[in-house]
């Protein structure tokens, strides 16, 4: 009987190469995400309630001879797309930070009452103080979102706050604030027309002035959020463990809360309350990046505008020549998805 030659044994890759490969794949995925975002940006500029040939779209961006199509492209669709980029990045990144801060993958600024606080403050500014400019909206939105964030953390017990207590406090605050918003709208019929489109969330009123006014606030919020990515990783293991690893828990929490306030305040002031963007995108991103906030936060910043601009394009197309507000489209998409996420999380706990 002839012995068979020994088979070569395949050696597993060295342990140090596994993280390198993982980082390379995540970096490649981020580049692909940027490519997808670029395609959605092009679609947002080229597609709308009015059908414009591709050549005219290009001419409107770079030629601008003053035709009707040039005006639509440069003064309507381009600012709308830029605002969607900023607002989407702000809402998605704020949601990712809130989920890391509360250690709750189902948390977002809308569920914790921050968007409702900004909305209630802006509605009050419109109805009681006659504010009509975006600059005024921004400061009222900041004040409202900050006040509600402090209230929710106080109700949740501050240092003893748990994800469940924060969610319950945020739900109660959201219900009360939206009741207040509806009451103000009923009592003030003169301001109702100004509020009713803003409160559903829309990019339709975007202008380059709007983009310029919210850009500094969102830019600072993005920088602050990305800075705390590493300490948020440590806080994910609990406050005591984070302190043992050298993280400054209270400072990290304060910076993260400031970042969320800036991001949500500016986005809500410019577009109105747009829900589920900050919930869906970070949750989906986590499924292929893992729990590392250093990757979750950049991915959420890139992919959230994809969702928001994509929903805006859908809203412009499905009801031509009219438009469906982007806040309605994201709610229609996000509601069923949120139910699915909750059910899947409950089944995983059984």
Secondary structure, 3 states (H helix, E strand, C coil): CCCCCCCCCCCCCCHHHHHHHHHHHHHHHHHHHHHHHHHHHHHHHHCCCCCCCHHHHHHHHHCCCCCHHHHHHHHHHHHHHHHHHHHHHHHHHHHHHHHHHHCCCCCCCCCCCHHHHHHHHHHHHHHHCCCCCHHHHHHHHHHHHHHHHHHHHHHHCHHHCCHHHHHHHHHHHHHHHHHHHHHHHHHCCCCHHHHHHHCCCCCCCCCHHHHHHHHHHHHHHHHHHHHCHHHHHHHCCCHHHHHHCCCCHHHHHHHHHHHHHHHHHHHHHHHCCCCCHHHHHHHHHHHHHCCCHHHHHHHHHHHHHHHHHHHHHHHHHHCCCCCCCHHHHHHHHHHHHHHHHHHHHHHHHC
